[in-house]
Amino acid sequence: DDIPQRWIDSVKKMFVVYPGESHAAALPVALNQLETLDSRFQVITRTSGTPYSYRENELRFSGATWGDLTRTTGWIYNYGEEDWFTNSTAIARTKAGITYCNTNNLQLAAIGFGWCYDDSHTSNVSATVDPVYGCRWYGRSYEGPEGNRCWGLDASDKTITGNSVCLDTYLSATQEYIDYCLAQGYRTKVYFTTGPVEPTYYKGEAGYQASLKHQRIRDYVNADPTRILFDYADILCYDNDGKLSTNIWNGHIFPVITPTNYGDASIGHIGEQGALRLAKAMWWMLARIAGWDGGEVSVPVTGITVTGAGGASTITQNNGTLALTATVTPANATNKSVTWSIINGTGQATISSTGVVTAVSNGTVTARATAKDGSGVYGQLVITISGQVIPVTGISVTGAGGSSAISSDGGQLQLTATITPANATNKAVTWSIINGTGQATINSSGLVTAIADGTVTARATANDGSGVYGQLVITISGQTVLVAKMYVAAAKGEPVISTPKGTLQLSVMVQPDNATNKTVTWSVINVTGEATINSTGLVTAIADGTVVARATANDGSGVFADITISIINQIVLVTGITVTGEGGLTTITTDDGTLQLLASIVPSNASNKSVTWSMVKGNGHASLSEEGVLTAKTNGKVVVRATSNDGSKVYGEIEITITNQIVSVSSIKVKVKKKASNTT
């Protein structure tokens, strides 16, 4: 009732968008109901099709956006968190939609996101309690970088939610839209909003954590007087008599929708009274956006005079500035603030929010100061600019002979940068290369040298600070890409062989991935252990200790990679046995004499050094103990053998000469010779 008619009339010229899902549906219904109750608040709403074109006698209110995450064009009437802030692609498309409205005769006055249960949905709940706020986090983040998950207040809550999306993501995206509109010179106001407070999900712990998110939004908006908030939650937590409805969880008191405002939940999940409060609040906010200061009486601006400092209306220095002043009449105008803008004519300039003009190019421009009170009154001053540096506006990059390809190994291509305009003050450029699927280098004079097959983009950037650049895509073929680095790893587990004659399969990773020749030669370096390796990298253990397996690139780069392998539990077989007599003797010269025989084993680290002693041949006679002690019996020669007990069948022999043995008489036989008888 307090909104002056002139500001109601200003709102009727607006096209306003409140995109969202089911909750956002309450506003169009409620705005129509408000018009039925009070004909001053005329509105025309749209829930499908093309929004209504410009008119002056009724507010155009809609949930329409031009495109969303899944569609780049077309009018969309179902818009969620994935379209406003959880997804970078959608943010870009929302900006494009704002541009579409403002460049297609649908000047967008205001837009804000209509929350659903995005901040309190119980389908996703953090497993961990936030140590600061004593609650778990709820919500949903469709199409977010980590998918649909619960989310908290700021980036630090990712350790709890596993989600980079947070309340600050919404604030950042909304601020990004605000900054985008300012940068583009659009008069569109992007407003912040809070979310639902009805008991579907807004209760208990879920409701408490959502109330923290709402307060975070309020705190952010309050930090900057230029920010605008449509506090959906706060509006519904009070009845018309000013009574606040609250709930409590775990000792925390937080506001909730009043029973009166909740009603039968038939209009966008709330009742008729709640919806009507939202409609009234929307008109109030839009009137403030239009320029109303909230007071009952306002004095509009009727005239504005723009003057330059010292009465000047020229800028003669390069990038020079001129401070302007806007004198508003009448002197008692309620809102004397103005918005500064520049209209480029034959010259070019920029203007700050405080009216400081900065020259860009020679010619004339018009600086304009427009009243912020919604009166539409403005004043302007034509400024003549001279003495400006002429910036580069375009660069065309071409290859020698019109070529855009390099096909020889390590080949080169000389590039040329053509500058426009031809009279640009500084025509120097800086060359750079952007490697794509291929790889190359470029020197300061634009000479490209190929490194790897594929495509690269050569760029020439103007050195005059204009930021202008030109580029050429170059196709590279026929390049040899050498191996730069390799890594060797065991196929399974640690690089250890622990079984006798065990094997270990090695693998090699070659970098870069596009190396021309990825084959390697395998070799092994025996350190304290011993092993062999085959051409496929299969290591076979021989002796305990460590060995180093090496993979060497076959492309001539000289690059290699090593891995140290531990070998344990190997059986080392005997390869040789040398038999000697104690003291170097090879004879026994005493009767019944003995000689201790010794077996020397090769290698010294053989696993089993025991032997079995045996006599294998000879014309002498002796006895042999298990310990290798030979005892002489009769003169002659004997050959004694020491045979390895490790199964290798290796043996060594020694021939021993036996002398001076006394052979005792063991028996005597007497033979009697009979005389021949006389047979005479």
Secondary structure as GFF3:
##gff-version 3
##sequence-region A 1 680
A	DSSP	alpha_helix	5	11	.	.	.	ID=ss1
A	DSSP	beta_strand	15	17	.	.	.	ID=ss2
A	DSSP	three_ten_helix	23	25	.	.	.	ID=ss3
A	DSSP	alpha_helix	26	37	.	.	.	ID=ss4
A	DSSP	beta_strand	43	46	.	.	.	ID=ss5
A	DSSP	beta_strand	59	62	.	.	.	ID=ss6
A	DSSP	beta_strand	65	66	.	.	.	ID=ss7
A	DSSP	beta_strand	75	76	.	.	.	ID=ss8
A	DSSP	alpha_helix	81	84	.	.	.	ID=ss9
A	DSSP	alpha_helix	88	103	.	.	.	ID=ss10
A	DSSP	beta_strand	110	111	.	.	.	ID=ss11
A	DSSP	three_ten_helix	117	119	.	.	.	ID=ss12
A	DSSP	three_ten_helix	155	157	.	.	.	ID=ss13
A	DSSP	alpha_helix	158	161	.	.	.	ID=ss14
A	DSSP	alpha_helix	167	184	.	.	.	ID=ss15
A	DSSP	beta_strand	189	190	.	.	.	ID=ss16
A	DSSP	beta_strand	192	193	.	.	.	ID=ss17
A	DSSP	alpha_helix	204	222	.	.	.	ID=ss18
A	DSSP	beta_strand	229	230	.	.	.	ID=ss19
A	DSSP	alpha_helix	232	236	.	.	.	ID=ss20
A	DSSP	beta_strand	246	249	.	.	.	ID=ss21
A	DSSP	beta_strand	252	255	.	.	.	ID=ss22
A	DSSP	alpha_helix	259	262	.	.	.	ID=ss23
A	DSSP	alpha_helix	272	290	.	.	.	ID=ss24
A	DSSP	beta_strand	303	308	.	.	.	ID=ss25
A	DSSP	three_ten_helix	309	311	.	.	.	ID=ss26
A	DSSP	beta_strand	314	315	.	.	.	ID=ss27
A	DSSP	beta_strand	321	329	.	.	.	ID=ss28
A	DSSP	beta_strand	338	344	.	.	.	ID=ss29
A	DSSP	beta_strand	348	351	.	.	.	ID=ss30
A	DSSP	beta_strand	356	361	.	.	.	ID=ss31
A	DSSP	beta_strand	363	371	.	.	.	ID=ss32
A	DSSP	beta_strand	378	385	.	.	.	ID=ss33
A	DSSP	beta_strand	394	399	.	.	.	ID=ss34
A	DSSP	three_ten_helix	400	402	.	.	.	ID=ss35
A	DSSP	beta_strand	405	406	.	.	.	ID=ss36
A	DSSP	beta_strand	412	420	.	.	.	ID=ss37
A	DSSP	beta_strand	429	435	.	.	.	ID=ss38
A	DSSP	beta_strand	439	442	.	.	.	ID=ss39
A	DSSP	beta_strand	447	452	.	.	.	ID=ss40
A	DSSP	beta_strand	454	462	.	.	.	ID=ss41
A	DSSP	beta_strand	469	476	.	.	.	ID=ss42
A	DSSP	beta_strand	485	490	.	.	.	ID=ss43
A	DSSP	beta_strand	496	497	.	.	.	ID=ss44
A	DSSP	beta_strand	503	511	.	.	.	ID=ss45
A	DSSP	beta_strand	520	526	.	.	.	ID=ss46
A	DSSP	beta_strand	530	533	.	.	.	ID=ss47
A	DSSP	beta_strand	538	543	.	.	.	ID=ss48
A	DSSP	beta_strand	545	553	.	.	.	ID=ss49
A	DSSP	beta_strand	560	567	.	.	.	ID=ss50
A	DSSP	beta_strand	576	581	.	.	.	ID=ss51
A	DSSP	three_ten_helix	582	584	.	.	.	ID=ss52
A	DSSP	beta_strand	587	588	.	.	.	ID=ss53
A	DSSP	beta_strand	594	602	.	.	.	ID=ss54
A	DSSP	beta_strand	611	618	.	.	.	ID=ss55
A	DSSP	beta_strand	621	624	.	.	.	ID=ss56
A	DSSP	beta_strand	629	634	.	.	.	ID=ss57
A	DSSP	beta_strand	636	644	.	.	.	ID=ss58
A	DSSP	beta_strand	651	658	.	.	.	ID=ss59
###
